[in-house]
Amino acid sequence: MKFIPSLDPNFKPAVLEVREFINRVKNSDSESEVAICVERTRGYNYIYRMPAFLDNTGHDDENYFVIERIIKSILWMVGGFKVYIAGSKVLADKLMQDYSATGSRSFDANFMGRVYESEFTVVYCDFDDLPESSTPDITMENALNGNRIGFDAGGSDRKVSAVINGEVQFSDETVWFPKINSDPKYHREGILESMRSAASYLPKVDAIGVSTAGIVVDNRIMVASLFIKVPEEEFDSKVKNIYLDIAKEFGDVPIVVANDGDVTALAGAMELNDDKVLGIAMGTSEAGGYIGQGGKLLGWLNELAFAPVDFNTDAMVDEWSGDYGCGVKYFSQDSVIKLAGYAGIKLDEEFSPAKKLSIIQDMNRDNDPIANEIFENIGIYLGYTIAYYAMFYDIKHVLLLGRVMSGKGGNSIVAKAREVLYNEFNELANIVMHLPSEMNRRVGQSIAAASLPKVE
């Protein structure tokens, strides 16, 4: 490894660990193959094949260590509730145990079961019995014909736009407090208020597009921090279908609800006039979104915060999932705070994470070398991690957002990430990293959301 984070020298980039594993397999006399198929809603699936050691040749633990990390990555990038394993019965058996409701990866299994409303399972099968590849065809028209409402539901404000044949007639931002309200009536009335304001600028409403924080499956909200205080029984009855129900208020018009990360990537794709855009937002956590070839959504989760990026088993553990080396500790304000601690910077424990981040950013603005080192270390993380993400995503552009990317620190992160990516991975030299325009940051999200539905 040419680039070592000075404050975290034990960092083991996932992409390098996987490549070294594959090299060991190919140089052995026990090479085999493992195929992974992860199934999600409507029979859609994702298939990944890779070299592995033959079962019972003294390498079962090596197989498991690397392939389990890849499976976990696929689960949080793509999503799914059923994992098929072909090529290794030993691997499948251990995965069945660990991804059970009481196993060491029970958090992941239970979470995916909730998202897809199905029991999470792992099954072993022959290669011939693997399901055929099945992917959705969710084409983003990037069209703004007709009379459209675009709505963006954030944690601190909600944004709405009224668009007629591509021309923005009205845009507005309203402060709200969805995370501290337990009555879903508060959320519904706030959403309706914004949409009705936009509708008043339109002769009629032809379609509604929604960008929302959380996990969306078939236009339904499955998990979302915006509704964290809503009791589970009311979430199921009044939140899951909230946008589908609201569309009926406007004549049951076509509505498309998408994760805000995907809509951020779509806004970037519209601004860049290109496709294959991966959006990464570094703020309270790490959020992701992706627009694929031809401007298509893949229907993936893109929950990059919980995909492992560091294979060092002693890496910091994420408090929520209970797992080590996950993206949230590398690409969020938590990463800045972690590295500040490694550098010996004492931050008042009473301060909020956002306040701690701002202190380091202020130090960096004042040319403190340790503060700059923190952001350069994150850039090293990022360069290697983009190469890892490229094992699963077809990437031409990476759009970098969030408060961690603001100011001088963001420039240092991008510069170092480019240095790592372009020096270590020549085959990925076509990937371009971008910081969004101010327009994109503010109202681009709701306008992009307006383009989601198809209007004949």
VEXNU-393663 format. One record per residue (C-alpha): chain; residue in three letters; residue number from 1; x, y, z. Coordinates in nm, 2 decimals. Example, Ala and Ser with C-alpha at 12.3 -4.5 7.8 and 13.67 -1.06 7.14 Angstrom:
2
REC   kette   rest    nr       c1       c2       c3
REC       A    ALA     1     1.23    -0.45     0.78
REC       A    SER     2     1.37    -0.11     0.71
end
This chain:
456
REC   kette   rest    nr       c1       c2       c3
REC       A    MET     1     0.00     0.00     0.00
REC       A    LYS     2     0.16     0.32    -0.12
REC       A    PHE     3    -0.07     0.56     0.08
REC       A    ILE     4    -0.11     0.50     0.45
REC       A    PRO     5    -0.33     0.72     0.66
REC       A    SER     6    -0.07     0.87     0.90
REC       A    LEU     7    -0.32     0.88     1.19
REC       A    ASP     8    -0.47     0.54     1.12
REC       A    PRO     9    -0.17     0.33     1.00
REC       A    ASN    10    -0.36     0.00     1.06
REC       A    PHE    11    -0.62     0.08     0.80
REC       A    LYS    12    -0.66    -0.22     0.56
REC       A    PRO    13    -0.85    -0.11     0.25
REC       A    ALA    14    -1.11    -0.36     0.15
REC       A    VAL    15    -1.01    -0.34    -0.22
REC       A    LEU    16    -0.65    -0.44    -0.15
REC       A    GLU    17    -0.75    -0.72     0.09
REC       A    VAL    18    -0.98    -0.87    -0.17
REC       A    ARG    19    -0.72    -0.84    -0.44
REC       A    GLU    20    -0.46    -1.00    -0.22
REC       A    PHE    21    -0.70    -1.29    -0.14
REC       A    ILE    22    -0.77    -1.35    -0.51
REC       A    ASN    23    -0.40    -1.35    -0.59
REC       A    ARG    24    -0.34    -1.61    -0.31
REC       A    VAL    25    -0.62    -1.82    -0.46
REC       A    LYS    26    -0.49    -1.80    -0.81
REC       A    ASN    27    -0.14    -1.89    -0.70
REC       A    SER    28    -0.26    -2.20    -0.51
REC       A    ASP    29    -0.34    -2.55    -0.63
REC       A    SER    30    -0.69    -2.54    -0.47
REC       A    GLU    31    -0.86    -2.27    -0.68
REC       A    SER    32    -1.24    -2.29    -0.70
REC       A    GLU    33    -1.52    -2.04    -0.75
REC       A    VAL    34    -1.80    -1.91    -0.54
REC       A    ALA    35    -2.12    -1.75    -0.68
REC       A    ILE    36    -2.33    -1.52    -0.46
REC       A    CYS    37    -2.69    -1.43    -0.56
REC       A    VAL    38    -2.87    -1.18    -0.34
REC       A    GLU    39    -3.25    -1.16    -0.40
REC       A    ARG    40    -3.47    -0.87    -0.32
REC       A    THR    41    -3.82    -0.76    -0.39
REC       A    ARG    42    -4.01    -0.88    -0.70
REC       A    GLY    43    -3.75    -1.15    -0.77
REC       A    TYR    44    -3.48    -0.89    -0.87
REC       A    ASN    45    -3.14    -1.01    -0.77
REC       A    TYR    46    -2.77    -0.93    -0.79
REC       A    ILE    47    -2.51    -1.20    -0.88
REC       A    TYR    48    -2.14    -1.18    -0.80
REC       A    ARG    49    -1.88    -1.44    -0.88
REC       A    MET    50    -1.53    -1.46    -0.75
REC       A    PRO    51    -1.24    -1.71    -0.71
REC       A    ALA    52    -1.21    -1.89    -0.38
REC       A    PHE    53    -1.03    -2.18    -0.22
REC       A    LEU    54    -1.18    -2.52    -0.25
REC       A    ASP    55    -1.36    -2.63     0.06
REC       A    ASN    56    -1.17    -2.83     0.32
REC       A    THR    57    -0.82    -2.75     0.18
REC       A    GLY    58    -0.71    -2.55     0.49
REC       A    HIS    59    -0.84    -2.22     0.37
REC       A    ASP    60    -1.20    -2.22     0.49
REC       A    ASP    61    -1.14    -1.93     0.74
REC       A    GLU    62    -0.97    -1.72     0.47
REC       A    ASN    63    -1.27    -1.78     0.24
REC       A    TYR    64    -1.52    -1.68     0.50
REC       A    PHE    65    -1.33    -1.37     0.62
REC       A    VAL    66    -1.32    -1.21     0.28
REC       A    ILE    67    -1.64    -1.34     0.12
REC       A    GLU    68    -1.86    -1.26     0.43
REC       A    ARG    69    -1.73    -0.90     0.40
REC       A    ILE    70    -1.83    -0.89     0.03
REC       A    ILE    71    -2.17    -1.03     0.11
REC       A    LYS    72    -2.23    -0.78     0.38
REC       A    SER    73    -2.12    -0.50     0.13
REC       A    ILE    74    -2.37    -0.63    -0.13
REC       A    LEU    75    -2.65    -0.64     0.13
REC       A    TRP    76    -2.61    -0.28     0.22
REC       A    MET    77    -2.53    -0.16    -0.13
REC       A    VAL    78    -2.80    -0.36    -0.32
REC       A    GLY    79    -3.03    -0.49    -0.05
REC       A    GLY    80    -3.20    -0.83    -0.02
REC       A    PHE    81    -3.35    -1.09     0.20
REC       A    LYS    82    -3.23    -1.42     0.05
REC       A    VAL    83    -2.87    -1.51    -0.02
REC       A    TYR    84    -2.78    -1.81    -0.25
REC       A    ILE    85    -2.43    -1.95    -0.23
REC       A    ALA    86    -2.29    -2.19    -0.49
REC       A    GLY    87    -1.95    -2.34    -0.48
REC       A    SER    88    -1.89    -2.37    -0.11
REC       A    LYS    89    -2.10    -2.57     0.13
REC       A    VAL    90    -1.87    -2.48     0.42
REC       A    LEU    91    -1.92    -2.11     0.36
REC       A    ALA    92    -2.29    -2.14     0.32
REC       A    ASP    93    -2.33    -2.33     0.64
REC       A    LYS    94    -2.14    -2.07     0.84
REC       A    LEU    95    -2.33    -1.78     0.68
REC       A    MET    96    -2.66    -1.95     0.77
REC       A    GLN    97    -2.55    -1.96     1.13
REC       A    ASP    98    -2.41    -1.60     1.15
REC       A    TYR    99    -2.69    -1.44     0.95
REC       A    SER   100    -2.96    -1.60     1.16
REC       A    ALA   101    -3.19    -1.41     1.40
REC       A    THR   102    -2.95    -1.48     1.69
REC       A    GLY   103    -2.61    -1.51     1.50
REC       A    SER   104    -2.32    -1.26     1.50
REC       A    ARG   105    -2.48    -1.08     1.20
REC       A    SER   106    -2.83    -1.08     1.34
REC       A    PHE   107    -2.85    -0.70     1.31
REC       A    ASP   108    -2.81    -0.72     0.93
REC       A    ALA   109    -3.04    -1.02     0.89
REC       A    ASN   110    -3.32    -0.87     1.11
REC       A    PHE   111    -3.28    -0.53     0.94
REC       A    MET   112    -3.31    -0.67     0.58
REC       A    GLY   113    -3.60    -0.89     0.69
REC       A    ARG   114    -3.78    -0.58     0.81
REC       A    VAL   115    -3.70    -0.38     0.49
REC       A    TYR   116    -3.83    -0.65     0.26
REC       A    GLU   117    -4.10    -0.79     0.49
REC       A    SER   118    -3.96    -1.14     0.45
REC       A    GLU   119    -3.76    -1.37     0.67
REC       A    PHE   120    -3.39    -1.34     0.59
REC       A    THR   121    -3.24    -1.67     0.47
REC       A    VAL   122    -2.92    -1.81     0.33
REC       A    VAL   123    -2.93    -2.12     0.11
REC       A    TYR   124    -2.68    -2.34    -0.05
REC       A    CYS   125    -2.73    -2.45    -0.41
REC       A    ASP   126    -2.56    -2.60    -0.72
REC       A    PHE   127    -2.44    -2.35    -0.98
REC       A    ASP   128    -2.71    -2.48    -1.22
REC       A    ASP   129    -2.98    -2.39    -0.96
REC       A    LEU   130    -2.88    -2.03    -0.91
REC       A    PRO   131    -3.16    -1.79    -1.02
REC       A    GLU   132    -3.11    -1.62    -1.35
REC       A    SER   133    -3.00    -1.26    -1.32
REC       A    SER   134    -3.30    -1.02    -1.29
REC       A    THR   135    -3.27    -0.65    -1.27
REC       A    PRO   136    -3.53    -0.37    -1.28
REC       A    ASP   137    -3.56    -0.13    -1.57
REC       A    ILE   138    -3.63     0.19    -1.38
REC       A    THR   139    -3.56     0.45    -1.65
REC       A    MET   140    -3.52     0.81    -1.53
REC       A    GLU   141    -3.67     1.02    -1.81
REC       A    ASN   142    -3.50     1.33    -1.68
REC       A    ALA   143    -3.81     1.48    -1.83
REC       A    LEU   144    -4.00     1.78    -1.69
REC       A    ASN   145    -4.29     1.79    -1.93
REC       A    GLY   146    -4.63     1.87    -1.79
REC       A    ASN   147    -4.72     2.01    -1.45
REC       A    ARG   148    -4.51     1.86    -1.18
REC       A    ILE   149    -4.45     1.88    -0.81
REC       A    GLY   150    -4.10     1.79    -0.67
REC       A    PHE   151    -4.07     1.74    -0.30
REC       A    ASP   152    -3.76     1.68    -0.09
REC       A    ALA   153    -3.81     1.56     0.27
REC       A    GLY   154    -3.50     1.64     0.48
REC       A    GLY   155    -3.44     1.61     0.85
REC       A    SER   156    -3.44     1.98     0.92
REC       A    ASP   157    -3.63     2.13     0.63
REC       A    ARG   158    -3.86     2.03     0.35
REC       A    LYS   159    -3.83     2.17     0.00
REC       A    VAL   160    -4.08     2.18    -0.28
REC       A    SER   161    -4.08     2.30    -0.64
REC       A    ALA   162    -4.35     2.36    -0.90
REC       A    VAL   163    -4.24     2.29    -1.25
REC       A    ILE   164    -4.42     2.35    -1.58
REC       A    ASN   165    -4.26     2.19    -1.89
REC       A    GLY   166    -3.91     2.23    -1.73
REC       A    GLU   167    -3.96     2.58    -1.61
REC       A    VAL   168    -3.95     2.63    -1.23
REC       A    GLN   169    -4.25     2.84    -1.13
REC       A    PHE   170    -4.20     2.82    -0.75
REC       A    SER   171    -3.95     2.68    -0.50
REC       A    ASP   172    -3.97     2.70    -0.12
REC       A    GLU   173    -3.80     2.57     0.19
REC       A    THR   174    -3.98     2.52     0.52
REC       A    VAL   175    -3.82     2.44     0.85
REC       A    TRP   176    -3.98     2.14     1.03
REC       A    PHE   177    -3.90     1.89     1.30
REC       A    PRO   178    -4.00     1.54     1.18
REC       A    LYS   179    -3.75     1.35     1.40
REC       A    ILE   180    -3.90     1.47     1.73
REC       A    ASN   181    -4.27     1.43     1.64
REC       A    SER   182    -4.44     1.10     1.72
REC       A    ASP   183    -4.77     1.18     1.56
REC       A    PRO   184    -4.76     1.09     1.19
REC       A    LYS   185    -5.03     1.35     1.14
REC       A    TYR   186    -4.76     1.62     1.18
REC       A    HIS   187    -4.56     1.47     0.89
REC       A    ARG   188    -4.86     1.43     0.67
REC       A    GLU   189    -4.98     1.78     0.72
REC       A    GLY   190    -4.64     1.93     0.66
REC       A    ILE   191    -4.59     1.74     0.34
REC       A    LEU   192    -4.94     1.83     0.22
REC       A    GLU   193    -4.89     2.20     0.31
REC       A    SER   194    -4.57     2.21     0.09
REC       A    MET   195    -4.73     2.02    -0.20
REC       A    ARG   196    -5.05     2.23    -0.19
REC       A    SER   197    -4.84     2.55    -0.20
REC       A    ALA   198    -4.66     2.42    -0.51
REC       A    ALA   199    -4.99     2.30    -0.67
REC       A    SER   200    -5.13     2.66    -0.64
REC       A    TYR   201    -4.87     2.76    -0.90
REC       A    LEU   202    -4.98     2.49    -1.14
REC       A    PRO   203    -5.30     2.48    -1.36
REC       A    LYS   204    -5.32     2.11    -1.26
REC       A    VAL   205    -5.10     1.84    -1.11
REC       A    ASP   206    -4.98     1.58    -1.36
REC       A    ALA   207    -4.73     1.40    -1.14
REC       A    ILE   208    -4.54     1.41    -0.81
REC       A    GLY   209    -4.18     1.32    -0.75
REC       A    VAL   210    -4.05     1.27    -0.39
REC       A    SER   211    -3.70     1.26    -0.25
REC       A    THR   212    -3.69     1.14     0.10
REC       A    ALA   213    -3.44     1.03     0.36
REC       A    GLY   214    -3.47     0.66     0.44
REC       A    ILE   215    -3.52     0.33     0.27
REC       A    VAL   216    -3.78     0.32    -0.01
REC       A    VAL   217    -3.92     0.00    -0.17
REC       A    ASP   218    -4.19     0.02    -0.43
REC       A    ASN   219    -4.27     0.38    -0.34
REC       A    ARG   220    -4.32     0.28     0.03
REC       A    ILE   221    -4.12     0.40     0.33
REC       A    MET   222    -3.97     0.10     0.50
REC       A    VAL   223    -3.72     0.26     0.74
REC       A    ALA   224    -3.66     0.63     0.79
REC       A    SER   225    -3.51     0.84     1.06
REC       A    LEU   226    -3.77     1.12     0.97
REC       A    PHE   227    -4.03     0.90     1.15
REC       A    ILE   228    -3.80     0.77     1.43
REC       A    LYS   229    -4.04     0.88     1.70
REC       A    VAL   230    -4.35     0.73     1.54
REC       A    PRO   231    -4.46     0.41     1.72
REC       A    GLU   232    -4.41     0.09     1.51
REC       A    GLU   233    -4.78     0.01     1.48
REC       A    GLU   234    -4.86     0.36     1.35
REC       A    PHE   235    -4.56     0.35     1.12
REC       A    ASP   236    -4.70     0.04     0.95
REC       A    SER   237    -5.05     0.18     0.92
REC       A    LYS   238    -4.98     0.55     0.85
REC       A    VAL   239    -4.63     0.60     0.73
REC       A    LYS   240    -4.53     0.32     0.49
REC       A    ASN   241    -4.79     0.44     0.23
REC       A    ILE   242    -4.79     0.80     0.33
REC       A    TYR   243    -4.68     0.93    -0.01
REC       A    LEU   244    -4.91     0.70    -0.21
REC       A    ASP   245    -5.20     0.82     0.01
REC       A    ILE   246    -5.10     1.18    -0.04
REC       A    ALA   247    -5.10     1.14    -0.42
REC       A    LYS   248    -5.47     1.06    -0.39
REC       A    GLU   249    -5.53     1.41    -0.26
REC       A    PHE   250    -5.42     1.54    -0.60
REC       A    GLY   251    -5.63     1.31    -0.81
REC       A    ASP   252    -5.43     0.99    -0.76
REC       A    VAL   253    -5.17     1.12    -1.01
REC       A    PRO   254    -4.85     0.92    -1.09
REC       A    ILE   255    -4.60     0.94    -0.80
REC       A    VAL   256    -4.24     0.82    -0.77
REC       A    VAL   257    -4.07     0.81    -0.43
REC       A    ALA   258    -3.69     0.77    -0.42
REC       A    ASN   259    -3.42     0.77    -0.16
REC       A    ASP   260    -3.26     1.12    -0.13
REC       A    GLY   261    -2.92     0.97    -0.21
REC       A    ASP   262    -3.05     0.85    -0.55
REC       A    VAL   263    -3.21     1.18    -0.62
REC       A    THR   264    -2.89     1.36    -0.53
REC       A    ALA   265    -2.71     1.14    -0.78
REC       A    LEU   266    -2.99     1.22    -1.03
REC       A    ALA   267    -2.95     1.59    -0.97
REC       A    GLY   268    -2.58     1.55    -1.03
REC       A    ALA   269    -2.64     1.35    -1.35
REC       A    MET   270    -2.87     1.62    -1.48
REC       A    GLU   271    -2.62     1.89    -1.40
REC       A    LEU   272    -2.33     1.68    -1.56
REC       A    ASN   273    -2.56     1.56    -1.85
REC       A    ASP   274    -2.41     1.21    -1.80
REC       A    ASP   275    -2.48     0.88    -1.63
REC       A    LYS   276    -2.31     0.63    -1.40
REC       A    VAL   277    -2.30     0.88    -1.11
REC       A    LEU   278    -2.23     0.77    -0.75
REC       A    GLY   279    -2.33     1.02    -0.49
REC       A    ILE   280    -2.16     1.01    -0.15
REC       A    ALA   281    -2.28     1.25     0.13
REC       A    MET   282    -2.06     1.28     0.44
REC       A    GLY   283    -2.25     1.44     0.72
REC       A    THR   284    -2.40     1.29     1.04
REC       A    SER   285    -2.35     0.95     0.86
REC       A    GLU   286    -2.25     0.84     0.51
REC       A    ALA   287    -2.53     0.84     0.26
REC       A    GLY   288    -2.52     0.71    -0.10
REC       A    GLY   289    -2.71     0.72    -0.42
REC       A    TYR   290    -2.65     0.59    -0.77
REC       A    ILE   291    -2.77     0.66    -1.13
REC       A    GLY   292    -2.67     0.39    -1.37
REC       A    GLN   293    -2.62     0.35    -1.74
REC       A    GLY   294    -2.87     0.54    -1.94
REC       A    GLY   295    -2.98     0.74    -1.64
REC       A    LYS   296    -3.15     0.44    -1.47
REC       A    LEU   297    -3.21     0.37    -1.11
REC       A    LEU   298    -3.13     0.02    -1.00
REC       A    GLY   299    -3.36     0.00    -0.70
REC       A    TRP   300    -3.06    -0.06    -0.47
REC       A    LEU   301    -3.05     0.05    -0.10
REC       A    ASN   302    -2.71     0.23    -0.14
REC       A    GLU   303    -2.68     0.24     0.24
REC       A    LEU   304    -2.30     0.28     0.22
REC       A    ALA   305    -2.27     0.37     0.59
REC       A    PHE   306    -2.29     0.00     0.68
REC       A    ALA   307    -2.08    -0.15     0.40
REC       A    PRO   308    -1.74    -0.25     0.53
REC       A    VAL   309    -1.45    -0.05     0.39
REC       A    ASP   310    -1.17    -0.15     0.64
REC       A    PHE   311    -1.08    -0.51     0.69
REC       A    ASN   312    -0.88    -0.44     1.01
REC       A    THR   313    -1.07    -0.64     1.27
REC       A    ASP   314    -0.96    -0.39     1.54
REC       A    ALA   315    -1.11    -0.10     1.35
REC       A    MET   316    -1.36     0.12     1.53
REC       A    VAL   317    -1.70    -0.04     1.58
REC       A    ASP   318    -2.03     0.12     1.46
REC       A    GLU   319    -2.25     0.15     1.77
REC       A    TRP   320    -2.57     0.08     1.58
REC       A    SER   321    -2.48    -0.23     1.37
REC       A    GLY   322    -2.22    -0.35     1.61
REC       A    ASP   323    -1.97    -0.42     1.32
REC       A    TYR   324    -1.62    -0.30     1.26
REC       A    GLY   325    -1.47    -0.11     0.97
REC       A    CYS   326    -1.80     0.03     0.83
REC       A    GLY   327    -1.82     0.34     0.61
REC       A    VAL   328    -1.99     0.55     0.87
REC       A    LYS   329    -1.67     0.57     1.07
REC       A    TYR   330    -1.47     0.68     0.77
REC       A    PHE   331    -1.70     0.92     0.57
REC       A    SER   332    -1.89     1.12     0.82
REC       A    GLN   333    -1.83     1.37     1.11
REC       A    ASP   334    -1.75     1.06     1.32
REC       A    SER   335    -1.44     1.00     1.10
REC       A    VAL   336    -1.32     1.36     1.17
REC       A    ILE   337    -1.37     1.31     1.54
REC       A    LYS   338    -1.21     0.97     1.54
REC       A    LEU   339    -0.90     1.10     1.36
REC       A    ALA   340    -0.88     1.41     1.58
REC       A    GLY   341    -0.86     1.17     1.88
REC       A    TYR   342    -0.59     0.97     1.72
REC       A    ALA   343    -0.40     1.30     1.66
REC       A    GLY   344    -0.43     1.39     2.03
REC       A    ILE   345    -0.67     1.67     1.99
REC       A    LYS   346    -0.89     1.70     2.30
REC       A    LEU   347    -1.25     1.80     2.22
REC       A    ASP   348    -1.51     1.87     2.49
REC       A    GLU   349    -1.72     1.56     2.53
REC       A    GLU   350    -2.02     1.78     2.60
REC       A    PHE   351    -2.00     1.92     2.25
REC       A    SER   352    -2.23     1.77     1.98
REC       A    PRO   353    -2.06     1.59     1.69
REC       A    ALA   354    -2.15     1.88     1.46
REC       A    LYS   355    -1.98     2.12     1.70
REC       A    LYS   356    -1.67     1.90     1.72
REC       A    LEU   357    -1.65     1.89     1.34
REC       A    SER   358    -1.68     2.27     1.31
REC       A    ILE   359    -1.39     2.31     1.56
REC       A    ILE   360    -1.16     2.10     1.34
REC       A    GLN   361    -1.28     2.28     1.03
REC       A    ASP   362    -1.21     2.62     1.20
REC       A    MET   363    -0.86     2.49     1.29
REC       A    ASN   364    -0.81     2.38     0.92
REC       A    ARG   365    -0.92     2.72     0.80
REC       A    ASP   366    -0.66     2.88     1.02
REC       A    ASN   367    -0.39     2.65     0.86
REC       A    ASP   368    -0.35     2.41     1.14
REC       A    PRO   369    -0.14     2.13     0.99
REC       A    ILE   370    -0.29     1.85     1.21
REC       A    ALA   371    -0.64     1.95     1.10
REC       A    ASN   372    -0.54     1.94     0.74
REC       A    GLU   373    -0.38     1.60     0.80
REC       A    ILE   374    -0.72     1.47     0.93
REC       A    PHE   375    -0.89     1.56     0.60
REC       A    GLU   376    -0.60     1.42     0.39
REC       A    ASN   377    -0.64     1.09     0.59
REC       A    ILE   378    -1.01     1.08     0.49
REC       A    GLY   379    -0.90     1.14     0.13
REC       A    ILE   380    -0.68     0.83     0.15
REC       A    TYR   381    -0.97     0.64     0.29
REC       A    LEU   382    -1.19     0.77     0.01
REC       A    GLY   383    -0.95     0.69    -0.28
REC       A    TYR   384    -0.92     0.33    -0.18
REC       A    THR   385    -1.29     0.30    -0.10
REC       A    ILE   386    -1.40     0.44    -0.44
REC       A    ALA   387    -1.19     0.16    -0.59
REC       A    TYR   388    -1.38    -0.09    -0.37
REC       A    TYR   389    -1.72     0.06    -0.46
REC       A    ALA   390    -1.62     0.02    -0.83
REC       A    MET   391    -1.61    -0.36    -0.77
REC       A    PHE   392    -2.00    -0.33    -0.75
REC       A    TYR   393    -2.09     0.00    -0.92
REC       A    ASP   394    -2.01     0.10    -1.27
REC       A    ILE   395    -1.88     0.45    -1.20
REC       A    LYS   396    -1.79     0.75    -1.42
REC       A    HIS   397    -1.86     1.03    -1.17
REC       A    VAL   398    -1.84     1.06    -0.79
REC       A    LEU   399    -2.04     1.35    -0.65
REC       A    LEU   400    -1.92     1.44    -0.30
REC       A    LEU   401    -2.15     1.63    -0.06
REC       A    GLY   402    -2.22     1.69     0.30
REC       A    ARG   403    -2.08     1.91     0.57
REC       A    VAL   404    -1.76     1.72     0.60
REC       A    MET   405    -1.69     1.82     0.24
REC       A    SER   406    -1.74     2.19     0.30
REC       A    GLY   407    -1.45     2.44     0.32
REC       A    LYS   408    -1.08     2.37     0.28
REC       A    GLY   409    -1.12     2.02     0.42
REC       A    GLY   410    -1.33     1.91     0.13
REC       A    ASN   411    -1.07     2.03    -0.12
REC       A    SER   412    -0.80     1.83     0.07
REC       A    ILE   413    -1.02     1.52     0.07
REC       A    VAL   414    -1.07     1.54    -0.30
REC       A    ALA   415    -0.71     1.61    -0.38
REC       A    LYS   416    -0.58     1.32    -0.18
REC       A    ALA   417    -0.85     1.08    -0.30
REC       A    ARG   418    -0.76     1.16    -0.66
REC       A    GLU   419    -0.39     1.10    -0.59
REC       A    VAL   420    -0.47     0.76    -0.44
REC       A    LEU   421    -0.72     0.65    -0.70
REC       A    TYR   422    -0.52     0.76    -1.01
REC       A    ASN   423    -0.18     0.63    -0.88
REC       A    GLU   424    -0.30     0.30    -0.74
REC       A    PHE   425    -0.57     0.21    -0.98
REC       A    ASN   426    -0.49     0.30    -1.34
REC       A    GLU   427    -0.79     0.12    -1.47
REC       A    LEU   428    -1.01     0.36    -1.28
REC       A    ALA   429    -0.85     0.68    -1.40
REC       A    ASN   430    -1.16     0.76    -1.59
REC       A    ILE   431    -1.36     0.83    -1.27
REC       A    VAL   432    -1.40     1.20    -1.20
REC       A    MET   433    -1.48     1.34    -0.86
REC       A    HIS   434    -1.70     1.65    -0.83
REC       A    LEU   435    -1.82     1.89    -0.57
REC       A    PRO   436    -2.18     2.01    -0.64
REC       A    SER   437    -2.27     2.36    -0.74
REC       A    GLU   438    -2.45     2.58    -0.49
REC       A    MET   439    -2.77     2.56    -0.71
REC       A    ASN   440    -2.76     2.18    -0.69
REC       A    ARG   441    -2.70     2.19    -0.31
REC       A    ARG   442    -3.01     2.40    -0.25
REC       A    VAL   443    -3.30     2.34    -0.48
REC       A    GLY   444    -3.16     2.09    -0.73
REC       A    GLN   445    -3.29     1.81    -0.51
REC       A    SER   446    -3.66     1.90    -0.54
REC       A    ILE   447    -3.63     1.99    -0.91
REC       A    ALA   448    -3.47     1.65    -0.98
REC       A    ALA   449    -3.74     1.48    -0.77
REC       A    ALA   450    -4.00     1.64    -1.00
REC       A    SER   451    -3.85     1.46    -1.30
REC       A    LEU   452    -3.89     1.12    -1.15
REC       A    PRO   453    -4.25     1.03    -1.27
REC       A    LYS   454    -4.32     0.95    -1.63
REC       A    VAL   455    -4.59     1.17    -1.78
REC       A    GLU   456    -4.74     1.07    -2.11
end
